[in-house]
């Protein structure tokens, strides 16, 4: 299984970025897909996730600013990030769970998002 992330970079406060994560290498259906982030000196935390049925869940800190979506045909999950703040600076990781094996987490390599003027 391979997860390839893209879309990170440097943006000014108030700006936007869109992250993508494409999964490949499994014949099984993708169940949950999500984005996590880890800032220096902090634990990795959930940003948002989305089920196979389209139900979404967001961290309180990003509600109203970030939107998670998925393209099942392309096995891809997206994170649209608007109104970015310096505290959003972190390495962002995507996580995928397949129908089989259900309880195994697959992680992307991470993409750096830096919000700074």
C-alpha positions as CSV (number, residue, x, y, z in Angstrom):
1,X,0.0,0.0,0.0
2,X,1.3,3.4,-0.9
3,X,-0.1,6.8,0.1
4,X,1.3,9.8,-1.9
5,X,0.6,13.3,-0.5
6,X,0.9,16.6,-2.2
7,X,-0.1,20.2,-1.8
8,X,1.9,21.5,1.1
9,X,4.0,24.6,1.1
10,X,4.5,28.1,2.5
11,X,1.5,30.4,2.7
12,X,0.7,33.7,4.3
13,X,-1.8,34.0,7.2
14,X,-5.3,34.1,5.8
15,X,-4.3,32.1,2.7
16,X,-5.4,28.8,1.4
17,X,-3.9,25.4,0.5
18,X,-5.3,22.2,-0.8
19,X,-3.8,18.9,0.2
20,X,-4.2,15.6,-1.7
21,X,-3.5,12.0,-0.7
22,X,-3.8,9.2,-3.3
23,X,-3.9,5.6,-2.1
24,X,-2.8,2.6,-4.2
25,X,-1.8,-1.0,-3.8
26,X,-4.8,-2.6,-2.3
27,X,-7.7,-4.4,-3.9
28,X,-10.0,-3.7,-1.0
29,X,-12.4,-0.8,-0.5
30,X,-11.2,2.2,1.4
31,X,-13.2,2.7,4.6
32,X,-12.0,5.8,6.6
33,X,-9.7,8.5,5.3
34,X,-8.3,11.2,7.4
35,X,-5.8,14.0,7.9
36,X,-3.6,14.4,11.0
37,X,-0.9,17.0,11.8
38,X,2.1,17.2,14.0
39,X,3.7,20.5,15.0
40,X,7.3,20.6,16.5
41,X,7.3,19.4,20.1
42,X,3.6,18.3,20.0
43,X,1.8,15.1,19.6
44,X,0.1,14.1,16.3
45,X,-3.5,15.2,16.3
46,X,-6.6,14.6,14.2
47,X,-7.5,17.4,11.8
48,X,-10.4,15.8,10.0
49,X,-11.7,12.4,8.8
50,X,-14.3,11.1,6.5
51,X,-16.0,7.7,6.3
52,X,-16.9,5.7,3.2
53,X,-20.4,7.0,3.6
54,X,-19.3,10.6,3.6
55,X,-19.7,11.4,7.3
56,X,-17.1,13.9,8.4
57,X,-15.5,14.9,11.7
58,X,-13.3,17.9,12.4
59,X,-11.1,19.2,15.2
60,X,-12.6,22.2,16.9
61,X,-9.6,24.3,15.9
62,X,-10.3,23.9,12.2
63,X,-14.1,23.8,12.0
64,X,-15.4,26.4,9.5
65,X,-12.0,26.8,7.9
66,X,-11.0,23.3,6.6
67,X,-13.1,20.9,4.5
68,X,-12.3,17.3,3.9
69,X,-13.6,15.4,0.9
70,X,-12.8,12.2,-1.0
71,X,-13.0,10.9,-4.6
72,X,-13.6,7.2,-4.2
73,X,-13.1,6.5,-7.9
74,X,-9.5,7.8,-7.6
75,X,-8.9,6.6,-4.0
76,X,-8.0,10.1,-3.1
77,X,-8.7,12.3,0.0
78,X,-8.5,16.1,-0.1
79,X,-8.1,18.7,2.6
80,X,-9.1,22.3,1.6
81,X,-7.6,24.7,4.1
82,X,-8.8,28.3,4.1
83,X,-8.1,31.2,6.5
84,X,-4.9,29.6,7.5
85,X,-3.3,30.7,10.8
86,X,0.3,30.4,12.0
87,X,-0.8,27.8,14.5
88,X,-1.8,25.6,11.6
89,X,1.9,25.2,10.8
90,X,2.8,21.5,11.0
91,X,3.5,18.3,9.0
92,X,0.3,17.0,7.7
93,X,-0.2,13.2,7.3
94,X,-3.0,11.3,5.7
95,X,-4.3,8.1,7.1
96,X,-6.3,5.4,5.4
97,X,-8.1,2.3,6.6
98,X,-9.1,-0.4,4.2
99,X,-12.0,-2.8,4.5
100,X,-9.4,-5.6,4.9
101,X,-7.5,-5.5,7.2
102,X,-9.9,-3.0,9.0
103,X,-7.8,-2.2,12.1
104,X,-4.6,-1.4,10.3
105,X,-3.7,2.2,9.8
106,X,-1.7,3.2,6.7
107,X,0.1,6.6,6.8
108,X,1.4,8.9,4.2
109,X,4.9,10.3,4.3
110,X,3.8,13.7,5.4
111,X,3.7,17.2,3.8
112,X,4.9,20.4,5.4
113,X,2.5,23.3,5.8
114,X,4.0,26.5,7.0
115,X,1.9,29.6,7.6
116,X,4.0,32.7,8.0
117,X,4.3,36.2,6.8
